[in-house]
Amino acid sequence: MRPTRSKCVIIIATMDTKGVEVSYLRTQLHSLGLITTIIDVGIGSAPLGDADISRDHVASKTASDISSMLSQENGKLKAMEAMAKGALLLTEEKVTRGEAQGVIALGGGVGTWIGMQVMCGLAFGFPKIMVSTLPFDVRPYMGSKDIVIFPSVADILGLNPILRKVLQNAAGAMAGMVGLENHCMSHKKVIAISALGVTTALVTSCKEILEAQGYEIAAFHGVGIGGKIFEEWVQTGFFTGVLDLTPHDINNFLFNGISPPYSDRLESAARNNIPQVVAPGGLDFISRGPIAALSKEDRKKKHYQHSPMFTHVRVTSDEMKKVAEVVAEKLNQGQGLTTVAIPLQGFSHQGHAHGQLADHATDMTFVRVLKKRLKEDISVIEVDAHINDALFAEAVCSLLLELIETQQKSA
């Protein structure tokens, strides 16, 4: 690790409510050899401590009059947006000039939202910590960024032994990150893969096959915010190819599954002309919560308990038809090299002939509708295997490598 002295950490907080806590955090950072710049993003009463960059300066970056905004309808929301934009602009300026090596924010509802907005605008790899009371689910606000979340445990409302320890640990984590040596990127080309527990065997096999061909693999979990992060990373152009083997969150979006919905799934690779192979991993079920919470309607369908938190409920033939229509619509939007691979013996771990979600006829509804709706230039390759069979892994990897070679030749 490099020495942290002369490294600057930006602290973002609403100083009208978090002045004492910011002062303690600043002291902890200073004790570790760091210097700090405090940015006040408060929109309420007078600040409870001094900031290096005042709220008026923050607001001026977007030519905003916070007092005037607060008197308008939805004024608080507009003021929060203005402060987030202003704080991001100021932070970006300092980062560009080499005057900031990390950002840490702390807050409740307002401070967490503003802090997350700022940090989502910063580059991947730049140290970012959010100390939060977690008043809402922060996952949808993280985007594809590597934001470290520190739950405050106790409310950020005055110092106490609990909060002091949390702030001390957050300061230590920040000192550790800014003191790291620069990370050397691999020169190998990278393939993105979407994954779930129900397709782990497939993804593992593909990883071994592609690594033997000289590629590295970046796998993204297909529930929670994993699908959203997957799409955002694909949009960056970082990947040479895409194996979208588990687009399961399409079902959660369509049928109100347990995961946060994301409407742009399955669109980025095709739109950005990135070679991709798509498989229907996990499209045969909907992710619900604990089995005890299942509705009467879901209990009538085939289902099984995947874990204490997840129950997989089989989709019906009508639902599968809808899934196929949406998948085709999304893939048809792109101009890129896309192939769809279909495992005829089941789409998930329990989708095989003797599995708890077995329903071959419904799976074939998906295939029939998909083939009818897809553009002619999108090939559909049927493989007489289960999705987790080695034969299917070999097929999808071979198809992807062919697409990559085709693109390279045309370039």
Summary of the structure (lengths in Angstrom):
residues: 411
radius of gyration: 24.5
end to end distance: 42.1
largest distance: 69.1
contacts: 1436
relative contact order: 0.09
helix: 44%
strand: 18%
